[in-house]
Amino acid sequence: MTAILVLEDGTYYLGEAAGAPGVARGEVVFNTNMTGYQEVLTDPSYSGQIVTMTCPQIGNYGVAAADTESDGPKAAGFVMRENSPIASNWRADMTLREYLVKHGVVAISSIDTRALTKLLRTAGVMRGVIATGDYDLDALIADAKQVKKIEESDLVSSVTCAEAYDWVPPSGESDDDFRESLDRVAGRQLKIAAYDFGMKRNILRRFSAHGCRIKIFPAQAPVGELLAIEPDGVFLSNGPGDPSVLDYAIENAKELMKTNLPMFGICLGHQILSLAMGARTYKLKFGHRGGNHPVKNLATQQIEITSQNHGFAVDAESVPSEVEVTHVNLYDETIEGLRHKEKPVFCVQYHPEASPGPHDADYLFSKFMDAMERRT
């Protein structure tokens, strides 16, 4: 079946349907990871977005159930140059195409993803539509222009959990791969209260590997519910969309900061904490998405290769004097990390849990453990 990708500026790309039939609408972005397409598809941070993979061959190793970052695909649509028809990995449960069809994800392949990426880098990300089968080009262009803008949307409400729950690794998953972290665990387990703004499972796996108990709360849960479990620390997760529209999350973060509990935020959680500390955020031209972004740790002067997925950043000029910039992106010098000088609060824009991506920044989980242990 044929397929077409249409952007709001009228640019279009003809290709082949590579997933479920139908129409997908969203903000068209690109990701530079060479692997990890399954983790990308199931990352809730991609809600509302059509993801273009810049690597020309996608799907080579198929899809394995144990590698998902949520309960299913969250990306609005998927774009590839070449979709592998086979799954060359013994762990695979199905091919990528079978997975996309099973979960109703509209995808397109056999288009010039290099040209598309160059356009998005030059013009900035744009709203778009993928349609399979017969189409009316003018109608699809008009449709693309009507897609709701990311910066006008609270996407967190569609991906957060419905009610609070205790994290228990699914059957078949264990901490065997992370035994190097477990030797630090002694005495009682540290307890973390976590806000779910669209949390990736590997964050929870990493906390479990450090011996923590984690209770996850919906994005709009009152602060009192988190404090009722008497946590040793509070975590603010990654998630999709514009942080500035999440008034409830920002106010809750401000209230939690008054308790002097250790707090740690990743990606959207970083942006929410930044807003709570008095900074501002803005939308990037084409965002940072991939597993190869260099970040400088200003304390150690070391370079970390990081996994990233965000379309917004913290305005450096708005950072208040009581907050210190700890990490910067070497591509464009945007802020990648902050810490409060007087409170045990810190956050990073990138993804130390990786999945997909390098593990250079995994030490940040130990840093959070240290902060909680000092408090106890």
C-alpha distance (Angstrom), angle and dihedral (degrees) to the residues before:
residue distance angle dihedral
M1 . . .
T2 3.79 . .
A3 3.80 122.2 .
I4 3.78 137.0 -170.9
L5 3.80 134.1 -154.8
V6 3.80 113.4 -153.0
L7 3.82 125.4 -171.4
E8 3.78 126.4 -154.7
D9 3.83 91.7 -110.4
G10 3.82 89.9 61.0
T11 3.80 97.1 -102.0
Y12 3.80 112.0 137.4
Y13 3.80 138.7 -177.2
L14 3.81 124.6 -155.3
G15 3.79 117.6 -147.5
E16 3.77 145.1 128.7
A17 3.78 129.7 -63.1
A18 3.81 107.5 -106.1
G19 3.79 101.1 177.2
A20 3.78 140.0 12.0
P21 3.81 120.1 -12.4
G22 3.79 117.8 -108.3
V23 3.79 140.3 60.7
A24 3.81 129.0 -50.9
R25 3.78 124.0 -166.4
G26 3.79 130.3 -168.7
E27 3.77 149.2 97.5
V28 3.82 109.5 -50.0
V29 3.82 112.5 -131.2
F30 3.81 136.2 161.3
N31 3.80 133.2 -127.1
T32 3.83 122.8 -159.0
N33 3.83 98.3 -157.5
M34 3.79 114.2 128.1
T35 3.82 91.0 -156.0
G36 3.78 136.1 14.5
Y37 3.80 98.9 72.6
Q38 3.81 90.3 146.2
E39 3.80 92.2 53.8
V40 3.80 89.3 47.2
L41 3.80 93.0 51.1
T42 3.81 92.5 49.7
D43 3.82 97.6 42.1
P44 3.84 106.6 111.9
S45 3.81 88.7 -146.7
Y46 3.83 87.0 77.1
S47 3.79 93.4 61.7
G48 3.79 109.0 134.1
Q49 3.81 93.7 17.9
I50 3.79 135.5 106.7
V51 3.81 105.0 -142.2
T52 3.80 122.3 -144.9
M53 3.80 115.2 -161.6
T54 3.82 111.0 -146.6
C55 3.81 93.3 -160.0
P56 3.83 104.2 95.5
Q57 3.81 97.1 -137.3
I58 3.80 118.9 52.8
G59 3.79 130.9 172.0
N60 3.81 97.7 33.1
Y61 3.80 95.5 136.5
G62 3.79 97.6 35.1
V63 3.80 125.0 -139.4
A64 3.82 127.6 -52.6
A65 3.80 120.5 -164.7
A66 3.81 92.9 -137.0
D67 3.81 92.9 60.3
T68 3.79 100.4 63.7
E69 3.80 120.4 115.9
S70 3.82 95.2 -152.0
D71 3.80 139.5 3.8
G72 3.81 92.8 -67.8
P73 3.81 145.3 -33.6
K74 3.79 114.9 -32.3
A75 3.81 100.6 175.7
A76 3.81 113.1 105.1
G77 3.82 92.6 -134.7
F78 3.80 142.8 -16.3
V79 3.82 133.8 -127.6
M80 3.83 127.0 -165.3
R81 3.78 140.3 167.5
E82 3.82 94.3 -143.4
N83 3.80 126.8 6.7
S84 3.80 113.3 -155.1
P85 3.83 111.6 -126.4
I86 3.82 91.7 -153.4
A87 3.81 135.7 54.5
S88 3.81 109.9 -133.6
N89 3.79 98.8 -169.1
W90 3.79 129.3 89.8
R91 3.83 90.3 -139.8
A92 3.80 94.0 58.2
D93 3.79 119.1 114.6
M94 3.81 94.4 -169.9
T95 3.79 143.9 -16.5
L96 3.79 120.7 -81.0
R97 3.81 91.4 -109.4
E98 3.81 91.2 52.6
Y99 3.81 89.7 49.9
L100 3.81 93.2 50.0
V101 3.79 92.2 48.1
K102 3.81 92.6 46.3
H103 3.81 91.8 54.1
G104 3.81 97.1 39.2
V105 3.82 96.4 -113.8
V106 3.80 113.3 158.2
A107 3.82 110.7 -139.9
I108 3.78 139.5 171.3
S109 3.81 131.0 -153.3
S110 3.81 138.1 175.3
I111 3.81 94.4 57.4
D112 3.80 130.2 121.6
T113 3.80 99.1 -96.2
R114 3.81 90.4 174.5
A115 3.81 90.9 61.1
L116 3.80 90.6 44.9
T117 3.81 92.1 50.5
K118 3.82 92.2 48.4
L119 3.80 89.1 51.5
L120 3.81 92.8 50.4
R121 3.81 91.0 47.3
T122 3.81 90.9 52.1
A123 3.80 102.0 38.1
G124 3.80 98.7 25.1
V125 3.78 128.7 -117.5
M126 3.78 114.8 -41.2
R127 3.76 138.7 -165.0
G128 3.77 114.4 -101.5
V129 3.78 149.4 168.2
I130 3.80 133.0 -134.5
A131 3.82 114.1 -156.7
T132 3.79 129.6 178.7
G133 3.82 127.6 -149.8
D134 3.79 121.9 3.7
Y135 3.78 116.7 6.7
D136 3.80 145.3 179.8
L137 3.82 107.2 -135.8
D138 3.80 96.6 -157.1
A139 3.80 91.3 48.5
L140 3.81 91.4 50.1
I141 3.82 92.1 50.1
A142 3.80 89.1 51.7
D143 3.81 88.8 47.0
A144 3.81 91.3 52.4
K145 3.79 90.8 52.6
Q146 3.80 89.9 54.4
V147 3.82 95.7 54.5
K148 3.78 107.8 117.9
K149 3.80 112.6 -106.7
I150 3.78 118.0 -111.6
E151 3.80 90.7 -130.1
E152 3.80 90.3 60.0
S153 3.78 96.7 49.6
D154 3.79 139.1 86.5
L155 3.80 97.1 -147.4
V156 3.80 93.2 165.7
S157 3.80 92.2 77.2
S158 3.82 90.3 63.8
V159 3.83 96.0 52.4
T160 3.82 106.5 33.7
C161 3.81 120.5 102.1
A162 3.80 118.2 -91.3
E163 3.81 95.1 -131.1
A164 3.78 140.0 3.3
Y165 3.81 118.1 -80.8
D166 3.78 141.9 169.2
W167 3.80 115.5 -109.4
V168 3.79 114.1 -115.7
P169 3.83 116.5 172.4
P170 3.83 108.9 -114.8
S171 3.78 118.6 -105.5
G172 3.78 110.1 -77.0
E173 3.78 94.2 27.6
S174 3.79 120.2 102.8
D175 3.77 142.2 160.1
D176 3.80 93.4 -110.3
D177 3.79 90.9 115.9
F178 3.79 91.6 55.4
R179 3.81 103.2 46.6
E180 3.80 90.1 127.2
S181 3.81 87.8 72.3
L182 3.77 97.7 48.5
D183 3.80 98.0 69.0
R184 3.80 89.5 76.0
V185 3.80 93.2 61.5
A186 3.82 112.8 102.3
G187 3.78 133.2 152.9
R188 3.78 118.1 -1.8
Q189 3.77 122.3 1.6
L190 3.77 118.0 -102.6
K191 3.79 112.0 -115.5
I192 3.80 122.2 -138.9
A193 3.80 127.4 -166.3
A194 3.81 107.4 -154.8
Y195 3.79 130.0 -165.3
D196 3.80 110.3 -141.7
F197 3.79 109.5 -142.9
G198 3.82 90.5 156.8
M199 3.79 101.6 -43.8
K200 3.80 124.0 -160.7
R201 3.79 114.9 -131.0
N202 3.77 94.2 -129.1
I203 3.81 89.7 66.9
L204 3.79 87.8 59.5
R205 3.80 90.9 45.3
R206 3.78 90.5 54.3
F207 3.80 93.3 49.5
S208 3.81 89.0 48.8
A209 3.79 89.6 50.1
H210 3.80 88.6 57.3
G211 3.79 89.2 54.6
C212 3.80 97.8 -105.6
R213 3.77 130.3 146.2
I214 3.79 111.2 -135.1
K215 3.78 129.9 -162.2
I216 3.79 114.7 -170.1
F217 3.81 121.6 -148.8
P218 3.82 131.6 -165.6
A219 3.80 115.8 -99.1
Q220 3.81 93.6 -106.5
A221 3.82 97.5 43.5
P222 3.82 112.0 134.5
V223 3.79 115.9 -107.5
G224 3.78 89.6 -117.9
E225 3.80 91.0 66.5
L226 3.80 91.3 56.4
L227 3.80 93.7 45.7
A228 3.81 91.0 48.5
I229 3.81 90.9 73.3
E230 3.83 89.5 53.8
P231 3.81 95.7 -127.1
D232 3.79 125.0 -161.8
G233 3.78 89.5 -141.3
V234 3.80 144.2 -3.1
F235 3.80 126.2 -125.7
L236 3.82 126.8 -160.1
S237 3.80 112.7 -157.4
N238 3.76 137.1 -145.0
G239 3.79 119.6 -94.0
P240 3.80 145.2 152.5
G241 3.75 134.8 -72.7
D242 3.78 141.2 5.5
P243 3.83 115.0 -13.6
S244 3.80 94.4 -158.1
V245 3.82 92.9 70.3
L246 3.82 92.1 56.2
D247 3.81 97.5 89.1
Y248 3.81 92.9 157.8
A249 3.82 92.1 54.6
I250 3.80 93.9 47.0
E251 3.81 92.6 49.6
N252 3.80 91.7 47.8
A253 3.81 90.3 50.7
K254 3.81 90.4 51.5
E255 3.78 90.9 51.0
L256 3.80 92.7 48.0
M257 3.80 91.7 50.2
K258 3.82 88.6 61.7
T259 3.82 89.5 63.8
N260 3.83 92.4 61.9
L261 3.79 90.1 -133.0
P262 3.83 113.3 151.9
M263 3.81 108.1 -96.1
F264 3.80 129.7 -166.2
G265 3.81 127.5 -175.4
I266 3.80 132.7 -171.1
C267 3.83 125.8 -161.6
L268 3.84 106.1 -41.9
G269 3.80 87.0 16.3
H270 3.81 87.6 56.1
Q271 3.79 91.1 52.0
I272 3.81 92.8 47.5
L273 3.81 91.5 50.5
S274 3.81 89.7 46.9
L275 3.80 91.0 53.9
A276 3.82 89.9 46.3
M277 3.82 89.3 53.0
G278 3.80 91.1 53.4
A279 3.81 104.5 -94.4
R280 3.81 128.3 123.5
T281 3.81 132.2 -128.0
Y282 3.80 133.3 -146.2
K283 3.79 137.8 -172.9
L284 3.80 118.1 -97.3
K285 3.78 120.1 -132.7
F286 3.80 95.3 -116.4
G287 3.81 104.2 -11.1
H288 3.79 132.3 -133.6
R289 3.80 115.5 -78.4
G290 3.78 124.0 157.4
G291 3.77 146.0 63.6
N292 3.79 100.7 -95.3
H293 3.81 107.8 65.4
P294 3.83 116.6 134.7
V295 3.80 115.8 -135.5
K296 3.81 125.7 -176.2
N297 3.80 119.2 -138.7
L298 3.81 101.4 -144.2
A299 3.82 93.2 -158.3
T300 3.81 96.1 54.7
Q301 3.82 99.2 21.7
Q302 3.79 86.9 -133.1
I303 3.80 124.0 138.3
E304 3.79 119.7 -126.2
I305 3.80 121.8 -163.0
T306 3.77 103.2 -140.6
S307 3.78 145.7 -168.6
Q308 3.80 112.5 -122.6
N309 3.78 139.9 -177.8
H310 3.79 118.0 165.8
G311 3.79 141.3 114.8
F312 3.81 98.1 -164.3
A313 3.80 132.7 60.8
V314 3.81 140.0 -171.2
D315 3.81 116.2 -97.5
A316 3.82 106.3 -117.7
E317 3.80 93.1 -151.7
S318 3.81 91.1 56.8
V319 3.82 97.5 55.8
P320 3.84 107.6 117.5
S321 3.81 121.8 -127.4
E322 3.82 93.9 -107.4
V323 3.82 90.1 60.7
E324 3.81 124.2 74.8
V325 3.81 127.3 -152.2
T326 3.82 107.1 -128.4
H327 3.82 103.8 173.8
V328 3.81 135.9 27.3
N329 3.80 133.3 -168.3
L330 3.80 112.0 -115.4
Y331 3.80 93.1 -151.8
D332 3.81 95.8 63.5
E333 3.84 106.4 -7.2
T334 3.79 92.8 -113.7
I335 3.81 117.5 155.1
E336 3.80 114.3 -87.2
G337 3.80 100.9 170.5
L338 3.80 142.5 19.7
R339 3.81 138.0 -177.8
H340 3.77 132.5 -169.6
K341 3.80 111.3 -119.4
E342 3.82 94.8 -144.9
K343 3.81 104.6 29.6
P344 3.84 131.5 54.8
V345 3.80 91.5 -108.8
F346 3.80 126.3 125.2
C347 3.79 137.1 153.7
V348 3.80 142.6 179.8
Q349 3.78 132.1 -149.7
Y350 3.81 95.2 -144.6
H351 3.83 130.8 65.0
P352 3.82 115.4 -97.4
E353 3.80 89.7 178.0
A354 3.85 88.0 63.8
S355 3.84 110.3 -170.5
P356 2.94 93.8 174.1
G357 3.77 108.1 24.6
P358 3.81 144.2 35.5
H359 3.81 125.6 -39.1
D360 3.83 98.0 -135.4
A361 3.81 92.8 119.3
D362 3.80 99.6 45.7
Y363 3.83 88.5 110.1
L364 3.81 88.0 79.2
F365 3.80 89.9 75.6
S366 3.81 88.8 56.0
K367 3.79 88.9 48.5
F368 3.80 89.8 56.3
M369 3.81 90.5 47.4
D370 3.81 89.9 51.9
A371 3.82 91.3 52.0
M372 3.79 91.7 51.4
E373 3.81 93.1 45.5
R374 3.81 91.4 51.5
R375 3.78 89.1 54.1
T376 3.81 92.9 51.2
